[in-house]
Amino acid sequence: MASSLFRTKSIDRLMADSGEGGLRRTLGPFSLIALGIGAIIGAGIFGIGWGLGGLCPGPALAGLVTGSPLVLVFVAGMIAGQWLAGQAARRDK
């Protein structure tokens, strides 16, 4: 069992097993620019929410046990934001 945890495979073997011999480029310039803009906007929204709430998401989840109204509202907002992001992602498909 322990030996299977440390099993290795050479790069040559990995390349041979992949069949094509490398990765294909599937994202064009427009997709890469859109991805970058989305990442910047998402980081901005995350930072604004963090700054307005005054809480970091990780400690906020741990702080749920305190029952603080600020923490409860913050976590509810996080959950709502995740749900909205999921809805937007499904709509784009």
Helices and strands as residue ranges (DSSP letters): H 2-5, H 11-18, H 29-53, H 57-62, G 63-66, H 69-92
